Amino acid sequence: MKETTLCYIRKNDKVLMLHRIRKHDDENEGKWIGVGGHIEPGESPEVCVKREVWEETGFILDKADFRGVVDFFSDRYDSERMYLFTSDAFSGEMHDCDEGVLEWVPVDEVMGLNLWEGDRIFLEYLKNDEPFFHLVLRYEGDALVEHSLRPRFILASQSPRRKALLQMMDIFPEVIPSRIEERTTETSPADIVEDLSRQKASGSLNELNEREDYRNVSDVFLLAADTIVVNDGKVLGKPDSHEEAYEMINGLQGKTHEVYTGVTIMRIENAGGVFSPVQTETFSERTEVEVYPMTDAEIREYTDSDEPMDKAGAYGIQGSFCRFVKSIKGDYNNVVGLPVSRVYQVLKKVVL
């Protein structure tokens, strides 16, 4: 599946549209669309959309809001995943585009243009400030024959690692972290992470109920997770300083420790504007990690960097610390922050 980006730039009550009339053999010939293009190898969608906007319009995006994912399936064209952005913060002078004519179109006139039928659906979502969405469109020729909205997912964590792991499963969550201060009286590692994941899920649910843009959304799925490292029976969280990170890594080197991740998944229904869980699954996963002996210089070099500072146990197995990992027994992704395969098996029962 090829990957592309598309951005709708707004100024006052107008949106910048590209009338595709200058390219031969263009599958979008004659249509009005936003600005974007193919994601190059090694590019993130955010980097791509800024590059494409600059190349096609001359504008520099100061901000691009990631609004949704649209999957296109067709009996005529290649399958495509499009990352959809909007922006009202940009600078520079607009220049001509070799793919078509750029025109500022009043927002209330956009639907009167020659658009793809599927575009009308997601443009309506954007117009109504719908929360993050994942839309699937199926075409036969140029005719839209089916469309569906994938279940909306909330991730109760600001961890970029967990978000990336979910995206590997074709789940594109909106991040709504909990603001409650988590406390637990549990003592066993599995019980600790399961209890903390439930608290995070409840806190994120409270935040969701404060969101006006979700008032008309019927069902939502929420995932919360918490990871700890356990060494000689002692629970290690995130270090508060480089010196504390040094003490943690010094205690892990040359030994085997355990990583526990607790996960809570909720299926939530909207009843009269109030979201409440109708199904909850909580579980935990355990992985053993053996670390090679490390010299004091190696420990200092690693813990003086920024990499350990936002990670339980003061290390990230997916980062430069990987050179010190001797063996793993269990789920690798559990050490990264989310036991993906176990999550998928649970989600099959809940939603997929």
N, C-alpha and C positions, 0 to 999 in steps of 0.2 A: 504494500500500500504506500503510495507516494504521500508525502507530507507537505502541506503548504500553510501559509498564513494569509489572513485577510483582516484589514483594518478599516474601520469607518471613522473618519476624522470629522469632528463637529466644530462649527464656529457660529456662535449666536444660535439662530434657529435654522441653520443650514448644515448639510452634510456633504462632504466631498465625494462625488461619484465619478467613476471612470467609464466612459462609453467606449466599448471595445470595437473600434471600426478601422483600425490601422494595421492589423496583422492578418496575413493570409493563413488559411487552415487553422483558424483559432476556434476552439470548441466554445468559446464565449462570444463569438462574433455577433455583433449587434446588440448584445446584452449590456446592461448597466450593472456594475459591481463596485465593490470597494477596492482598496489598493493592497497589493500583497504579491506573493509569489512562492516559489519552491524553496524549501529549507535545504540549505547546502550541508554536505557532510561535516559533522562537528559543530553545527550551529544549534543553538536553542531556539525555540519559537520566538522568544523575546528579542534575541539578537537579530533573527531573520526579519521580523516585522519592521524593526527600525531601519535595517539596511534597505529593505524593499521600498519603504515609504520614501526614504531619502533618494534612492535611485529613480523612482517613478514620478516623484512630485517636487523634490528639492527641499521638502520640509524635514526638519530634525525633530523627532518626537522627544519631548521632555518626560513624557509618561505614556505608558500604554497599559490599559486595563484589560486583563485577560478575562473574557466574558463567557467563553464556551468552546466546546469542541463539536465539530460537525463531520460526520462520516458519510461519504457519498459512495453508493454502489450503483453500477450501471451495466447494461448489456452492451454498451457501445464504447464507453471510455474506461480508462484505468480507475480502480478504486482509489479513493483519496480521503485522507484525514486532514481537516482544515482547523487550524487554531485561530479562533476569532477574537479580535481586539477592538476596542474603541479608544479614542483619545480626544481630549479637548485642550491639551497642553503641547504646543509645538512652536517652532520658530523657523525663520528662513523665508525665502521668496519662492513661490511656485514657478516651475518651469514646465515646458511641454513634455508630454509623455509619448514615446514611440509606439505604445500599445493602444492608444486611444486618446479621446478628448476628455480632459478633466474639467469638471463643472461643479460649482457650489449649488446644490439643489435644496430648496426649502424642504424641511422635514416632512411636512404634510403633503408634499407632491411626489415623494419617493415611490410610493406604491403605485403611482400612475405610470411609471417608467416600464420599459421592456425588461423585466426581471425573470430569472429562473423562479419557478414556483416554489422550490424549496427555500430560496432566499427570502421569499415573502414571509415564510414561517419564522425564521430566526431574526429577521429584521423587526418583526412584531414583538418578539421577545426583548430585543434591544430597546425598542421604543418604549416598552412598558417597564423597563428596568427590572426585568426578571432576574432572579438569582442565577448563579452559574448553572449551565445546562450542558447536556451531552445529547445531541440530536442525531438521529440516523435517518438518512434519505435514500430511497431506492427509485431509480429511473429506468424506464424502458424507452430508449431513444431519448427524446427531449421531454418526455412526459413523466411527471412525478406520479408513481403508482402506489407508494407507501411511505409513511413517515412515522417515527416513534421517538419518544423521549425516554432516554435511559433513566433509571432511578437516580434521584439526586442523593449524593453522598456528602456527609460532613465529616471532616477529620478534626478531632478535638486535640490537635497537637500542631505546634509550629515547626516540628522537625522536618526539614527538607528531605531527609532520608526516608521517612515514612511516606511522605507524599510521593516521592519518586518510586518507591516500591509498589504503592497502590496503582500508579500509572502504568507500571509494568503489567498489571492485571487488567488493563483497559478501564480502570476506575479513575476518574478525574474528580477529586474531591474539592469542595470549598473548605478552607481552613477557618474554623470557628473555635478557638481555644477556650478552655475554661479559665475563669478568673478566680476560682475559689482556692484557698490554701489547703492543700491536701495533707491530711494527718491520718495515721493508721496505728492501731494498737495490735495489729497482727505481728506474729514473730517469725513464722516460717516464710522463706523467700517466695514460694508460690502464692501463699495467701496475701503477702504484702503487695505484690504487683497486681494481683487480681482485684484487691480492695482499692488500690490507687486508680486502676483503670476504670472501675465503676464510679469513683468519685469524679474523675475527669469527664466521663460521659454525662453524668448528672449536671455538672457545671456547664458543659457545652450546651446541653439541652436548655438550661436556663437562659443562656445567651441567645439561643435560637428563638426562644419565645419572645425576645425583645426586638427581633428583626421584622420590620414592617414589610420588607420585600418578600417574605415567606408566607404572608397571610393567606394567599390563594393557592399555595402548594399543598397537595393532598398528602403524599407520603414522602418520607425522608429516611435515609439510613445513616446511622451515626457510628463512627468507629473511634475508640479511644484506646491508648496503649501506654504502658509504663515499663521501662527497662531498668534493671539493676544488675550490678556485678557483685558476686559473693566470693570472697577470698578468705579461706580458713574460718568460715562461719560469720564473717563480718560483712555487712552490706556496704557497698561503695556506691555513692551517688555521683553527682557531677562535682568536680573540684571547684573550690572557691578562689584558689590562687595557683600560681605555677608551682609554688613550693608544695602545696597539698597534692598537686598532680604528680610531682616527683615522688612523694611518699607512696602514692598509690601504685605507680608503675614499678617502683623499687620492690614493693611487696608482691607484685604479680610475676616479675621476671624469674625464669627458671622453675616455674611451678605451673600447676593446672588449677584453673578457677572455673566458676560457673557463671553463666549469664541467663537471667530469667526475664521473660517479657510476658506481662499480663495484658490481655485484650478483652475489651467489652464491645460487643456489636449490638446496636439497638435498631429495631424497626419501629419507626415512629409514625403515628397518624395524627392528622389535623382534625380536631373535633371542635368546631365553632371558633376557630382562630387560636386554639391552644394545642400545642403539640404534647403528646404523652406516649410513652413506650407501650407497644402491644406485644412485643417479643424481645427478650434480652438473652444474649449468650455471652458468658464470661468463661475464659479459659487461660491457661498459661503454658509456656513452652520453656524447656531447659536445654541449654547447650554447654558442653564442656570445651574449654579453650586452653591449650597448653602453649606456654610462652618460652622461647629459648632464653637461656641466660643472657643478660645484657651487661655491658660495661657501664660504669658510672658516667662516662662521657656520652655514651649512647642515650642513657636515660635523660641526662641534662639537655642534650641537643633536642630530643623529642619534646620534653615537657616545657622547654623554654619557648616552644612554638605556640600558635593559637589553636592548633588542632585538638588538643585534649580538653579544652576549656568548656565545651558544651556537651560533653559525652560522659555517660555513666562509666565509672572505672577509669576515667581519664584517657581513653583511647578509642579510636575508630578503626575497626578492622578493615574497612574499605579504603582507608587512607594509607599514609606512609608507615603506620604501625604494622602493616601486613608483613613486612620483612622480618618481624620478630615472632610471628605466629608459627609454631611448630606443627600443631595438629588441631583439628576440630572434630568433636564427636557430637553430631546433632545438626540442626538447621543453621546454615551459615547466615541466612537473612535474619534469623532471630537475634544474632549478635549485632547486625546492622541496626535493628530496631523494630522489626516486625516479622513474625514467622509466616511468610507469605503463603506457603502451601497449606498450613493449618487454617489460616484465614479463609482461603479459597474454599476449603472443604466445609467450613461453617457457613460461609455465604451461600453455598449451593443449597443449603437447607432453608436459609432465611430469605434469599432474594433472587439468586441467579437461576 
